[in-house]
């Protein structure tokens, strides 16, 4: 449930390092599940998809130190 005046909630899961397959190799990679809940009356699904895609690209190409 999203309270007014909010129209969305972005959820970030814990960063985990599970083994994953990529190009016939098994590697340990950092993974984080990102979810977005939003009010469909205000936000179009295509715009929400574009937003999540931009968040994904930003996190994957992060090149600044965190601290």
Secondary structure, DSSP 8 states (H G I E B T S, - for coil): ---TT--EEEEE---B--EEEETTEEEE--B--EEEEE-TTTS-HHHHHHHHHHHHHHHHT--S---
